[in-house]
Each structure stands twice: as C-alpha cells, then as structure tokens.
Amino acid sequence: MLPAALPSPTVGAIHLGPLAIRGYALSILAGIVVAVWLTGRRLEHRGSERTAALDISTWAVPFGIVGGRMYHVVTSPEAYFGEGGHPIDALKIWQGGLGIWGAIAVGALGAAIGARRAGVRFADLADAAAPGVLLAQALGRWGNWFNNELYGGPTDLPWGLTIHKWDLEAGRAVTDAQGHAVVLGTFQPVFLYESFFCVLLAIALIYVDGRRPLARGQLFALYVAGYPIGRLVLEKMRTDEATMILGQRLNVWTCLLVFALGIVFFVLAGRRARSKSPDVSQSETVPLTS
C-alpha cells in the first residue's frame, strides 16, 4: 500500500471537440496575468503609465515563449531528433518543456523592444518586473503538476507526490486493464519546492526594494543572482534525463553562470549610478502594498 502523499491529477487536459484546454497552458497564462498586473503597479510608481506593462507584454511574452522552447529543445535534442523522436513534437509547447533561462533571455529582448516603443526606461522596467516574473514562474511550475513531471527521487515523506505514468499527447494518465491510472510511485515534489522558492524570493525582492536605496537595474540583478541559488539545489534533486557536462547536469553549469552574471550586473549598475552622481539611486522604492 502506498504511503500517504500529495495527489497528482490523472487528467491534465479537458477536450472540447478538437480543442484541448490544458492545465499546463492555464498555469502559464495565470502567471502572465499576475506578472503583468504587478509590473503595471510597480511601473506606475516609477513614473510610467500602468498600461505600459500590458503593451510591453505583447512583445515580451511571445519572445519569452519562443526563447524558452528553443532552450529546452536545444538542451534536450534527443527527445525530438534522436532515436524514436519526432521533430514536429518540438512545436508542441502544450506538452511541457520551457527552459526558464531561454525564456528570460529572449523575453528580455522582447521586453526591451516593447519598452522602447512605450517610452519606458528598460532598467526601470526590469526592476519593476522582477517580482512579477518570479510569481509567474511560481504559478507556471504548477503546469508540471498537471503533467505529472518535474519530480525528484522516491520518498516516503508526508508531502511526497504521487506520480502517474503519463501520456503527454492525450494529456492524461495511462490506465491499466481495469481502467485505473497507473502509479509510478511517490517522489519528491521538486516543482512544488521551486514554486515556493520563487514566491519567497519575490517577497524578498519587494521587501528590499521598499527599504533599501538601489541603483536602477540592481533589483533585477538580485533576481538574476538569486534565482540560480535555489534552482541549483533543486536541480541536484531532479531525476529526469538531462544533458550532462563534466558529470553535472547542464542546468547546474547554467545556474553558476547566471549567478555570476547577476553579481556582475549588480556591481556595474552601482558603479554606473555612482559615476553620474554620488547621490544617485533609484528614484522610488515600491512596497507590495503601495
């Protein structure tokens, strides 16, 4: 008998004729809505129109989705171009597989284009958006729950996650001869850990932003440096297949690189502000309740 554990859905999609409404897509959509709303509020306190966040998102979101998918496909090519793989599956974003590193990098390019068109300073946008992006990541991770993916090793902890054998194409659990969903076991809910971490980091950034004078761009730099710290720990917990370099998962090396870039960005933003004036800091700080 399986130990008490957190449940996972046996159905991750509702089919309405030819249309499939997938929990993975709804999770990402919910994250986008929250990110745009919070970014708009924070932009308004930085002297821009609240509606600018929505205008900018029309550039940032498509760029981010394309970038996230590109990173996933490039770093996991065997699933699509290896033996038994189907290249067309690389386009099936609804089945899961968006790399946050690619999403942020390419999404930032789209955001820069949108910010320029909206007349918003990119550094202000980045600082305003950082907490919202983290909340979007937190909500987006629940898409992995709907797809019964992103888990760690077996566990008998009370918060272990029941995982079913999954049919990605159908968006539901595989069933046995009696029609019961096939259970693979109980595993560490890595997706849940990451979701909690992203929420905590978002709260921490808002707290720092409201209480410490920061130069433009430094809050975003703290996000860039902070997220890889938690992700590195969680990456070591994952058991899914991954590209390995020097005995470590590719994302482990990516975490280290992104962390270093975040520190460099933070230092350079501070130096740039001091070079203009010793008293230059970010013009306003924005608590969550403002």
C-alpha positions in Angstrom: 0.0 0.0 0.0 1.4 3.4 -1.0 2.2 5.9 1.9 0.1 9.0 2.3 1.1 11.5 -0.3 0.1 14.6 -2.2 -2.1 13.7 -5.2 -1.4 14.4 -8.8 -4.1 14.7 -11.4 -4.9 11.8 -13.6 -6.2 14.2 -16.3 -4.3 17.3 -17.3 -6.5 18.4 -20.2 -10.1 18.9 -21.0 -11.1 18.2 -24.5 -13.9 20.2 -26.1 -14.2 18.7 -29.5 -10.9 19.4 -31.3 -9.9 21.9 -28.7 -7.9 20.8 -25.7 -7.7 23.1 -22.7 -4.5 22.0 -20.8 -3.6 22.7 -17.2 0.0 23.4 -18.3 -1.2 26.3 -20.6 -3.6 27.7 -18.0 -0.8 27.8 -15.4 1.5 29.8 -17.7 -1.4 32.1 -18.6 -2.2 32.7 -14.9 1.5 33.6 -14.3 1.5 36.0 -17.2 -1.6 37.8 -15.9 -0.2 38.2 -12.4 3.2 39.3 -13.7 1.6 42.0 -16.0 -0.7 43.2 -13.2 2.1 43.6 -10.6 4.6 45.0 -13.1 2.0 47.7 -14.1 1.5 48.7 -10.5 5.2 49.0 -9.9 5.8 50.8 -13.2 3.3 53.4 -12.2 5.3 54.2 -9.0 8.3 54.7 -11.2 6.6 57.4 -13.2 5.3 55.3 -16.2 1.7 54.5 -17.2 0.3 51.3 -15.6 -1.0 50.2 -19.0 2.6 50.2 -20.4 3.1 46.8 -18.8 0.4 45.3 -21.0 1.8 47.0 -24.1 5.3 45.7 -23.3 4.0 42.2 -22.6 2.7 41.8 -26.1 6.4 41.8 -27.1 7.9 40.1 -24.0 5.6 37.1 -23.7 5.9 35.8 -27.3 9.6 36.3 -27.3 9.8 34.5 -23.9 7.8 31.5 -25.0 9.9 31.1 -28.2 13.1 31.5 -26.2 12.0 29.1 -23.5 11.1 26.5 -26.1 14.3 27.0 -28.0 16.4 26.4 -24.9 14.5 23.3 -24.0 14.8 21.8 -27.5 18.5 22.7 -27.9 19.4 21.2 -24.5 17.2 18.1 -24.8 17.6 17.3 -28.5 17.3 13.5 -28.2 13.6 13.7 -27.3 12.9 15.3 -30.7 15.7 14.4 -33.1 17.1 11.2 -31.5 16.0 7.6 -32.0 12.3 7.4 -31.7 11.9 11.2 -31.5 9.7 13.3 -33.7 10.9 16.7 -34.8 7.3 18.0 -35.0 7.0 17.5 -31.3 9.4 20.4 -30.8 6.5 22.7 -31.6 4.1 21.1 -29.1 4.6 23.5 -26.2 1.4 22.4 -24.5 3.1 19.1 -23.7 5.6 20.9 -21.4 9.2 21.9 -21.9 10.0 25.6 -21.5 13.5 26.5 -20.3 13.4 29.5 -18.0 16.9 30.5 -19.0 15.9 30.9 -22.6 12.5 32.5 -21.7 14.2 35.2 -19.6 17.0 35.9 -22.0 14.9 36.1 -25.2 11.9 37.5 -23.3 14.1 40.4 -22.1 14.9 41.2 -25.7 11.2 41.4 -26.5 10.7 43.5 -23.4 13.5 45.9 -24.4 11.7 46.4 -27.8 8.4 46.9 -26.1 9.9 49.3 -23.5 11.5 51.4 -26.2 8.2 51.6 -28.1 6.3 52.5 -24.9 8.9 55.1 -23.8 9.9 53.3 -20.6 13.5 53.1 -19.4 14.5 49.4 -19.7 16.2 49.4 -16.3 13.0 50.7 -14.6 11.0 48.0 -16.4 13.4 45.3 -15.3 13.3 46.3 -11.7 9.5 46.7 -11.8 9.1 43.3 -13.4 11.4 41.1 -11.4 9.0 40.2 -8.5 6.2 39.6 -11.0 8.3 37.4 -13.2 9.1 35.3 -10.1 5.4 34.9 -9.3 4.8 33.9 -12.9 7.5 31.2 -12.6 5.8 30.1 -9.3 2.4 29.7 -11.0 3.9 28.3 -14.2 5.5 25.5 -12.2 2.0 24.1 -11.4 1.9 23.2 -15.1 4.4 20.5 -14.2 1.9 19.2 -11.6 -0.8 18.9 -14.3 1.6 17.0 -16.5 2.9 14.7 -13.7 6.5 15.9 -14.3 9.5 17.6 -12.6 9.9 15.4 -9.6 12.9 14.1 -7.7 13.8 10.7 -6.1 11.4 8.3 -4.3 10.3 9.4 -0.8 8.0 8.4 2.0 7.7 12.0 3.3 4.2 13.2 4.0 4.5 15.7 1.2 5.7 13.2 -1.3 4.0 13.5 -4.7 2.1 10.6 -6.3 3.2 10.4 -9.9 1.3 8.5 -12.7 2.6 7.0 -15.9 1.7 9.8 -18.3 0.5 10.1 -21.9 1.7 13.6 -22.9 -0.2 13.5 -26.2 -3.5 12.6 -24.6 -2.9 14.8 -21.5 -3.9 12.1 -19.1 -2.5 9.1 -17.1 -2.1 5.8 -18.7 -4.6 3.2 -17.4 -4.4 -0.5 -16.7 -6.7 -3.2 -17.9 -9.2 -2.3 -15.1 -9.2 1.3 -16.1 -7.2 2.5 -13.1 -4.5 5.1 -13.5 -1.0 3.5 -13.4 1.0 4.9 -10.5 4.8 5.0 -10.8 5.4 5.8 -7.1 5.8 8.7 -4.6 8.5 11.2 -5.3 10.0 14.5 -4.1 7.8 17.3 -5.4 10.6 19.4 -6.9 8.1 21.6 -8.9 6.4 22.5 -5.6 9.7 23.4 -3.9 10.6 25.7 -6.8 7.2 27.3 -6.7 7.6 28.1 -3.0 11.1 29.3 -3.5 10.1 31.7 -6.3 7.3 33.2 -4.1 9.7 33.7 -1.2 12.3 35.3 -3.5 9.6 37.6 -4.9 8.6 38.7 -1.4 12.3 39.3 -0.5 12.9 41.5 -3.6 9.8 43.6 -2.8 11.0 43.9 0.8 14.5 45.0 -0.3 13.1 47.4 -2.9 10.9 49.1 -0.3 13.6 49.6 2.3 17.0 50.0 0.7 18.1 52.6 -1.9 19.2 50.7 -5.1 20.5 52.0 -8.3 18.5 51.4 -11.4 18.8 47.8 -12.5 20.2 46.4 -9.2 16.9 44.8 -8.2 16.7 42.9 -11.4 20.3 41.9 -10.9 19.4 40.5 -7.4 16.7 38.4 -9.2 19.3 37.2 -11.8 21.7 36.2 -9.0 19.1 35.0 -6.5 17.1 32.6 -8.6 20.0 30.3 -9.5 20.8 29.7 -5.9 17.6 27.9 -5.3 17.5 26.4 -8.7 20.9 24.9 -8.2 19.8 23.0 -5.1 16.6 21.8 -6.8 18.5 20.8 -10.0 20.5 18.3 -8.0 17.3 16.7 -6.7 15.9 16.1 -10.2 16.0 12.6 -11.7 14.7 13.2 -15.2 17.1 12.8 -18.1 19.3 15.8 -18.9 22.3 16.8 -20.9 25.4 16.1 -18.8 28.7 18.1 -18.9 31.7 17.0 -16.8 29.4 14.9 -14.7 26.9 17.6 -13.9 23.5 18.5 -15.5 23.8 21.3 -18.0 21.4 23.4 -15.9 23.9 23.2 -12.9 26.5 25.0 -15.0 23.9 27.4 -16.3 23.0 28.3 -12.7 26.6 29.1 -11.9 27.0 31.2 -15.0 23.7 33.1 -14.4 24.6 33.7 -10.7 27.9 35.2 -11.8 26.3 37.4 -14.4 23.8 38.6 -11.7 26.6 39.7 -9.4 28.4 41.5 -12.3 25.2 43.3 -13.3 24.6 44.4 -9.7 28.2 45.8 -9.4 28.1 47.5 -12.8 24.7 49.1 -12.1 26.0 50.5 -8.9 29.2 51.9 -10.5 27.2 53.4 -13.3 25.0 55.2 -10.8 27.9 56.5 -8.8 29.7 57.7 -11.9 26.8 60.0 -12.6 26.4 61.3 -9.1 27.4 60.0 -5.7 23.8 60.5 -4.6 22.1 58.8 -7.5 19.9 55.9 -6.5 16.7 54.5 -7.8 14.1 57.3 -7.7 11.4 55.4 -5.8 11.0 52.2 -3.9 7.8 50.2 -4.2 6.4 48.1 -1.4 3.9 45.4 -2.3 1.0 47.3 -0.6 1.6 50.6 -2.4 
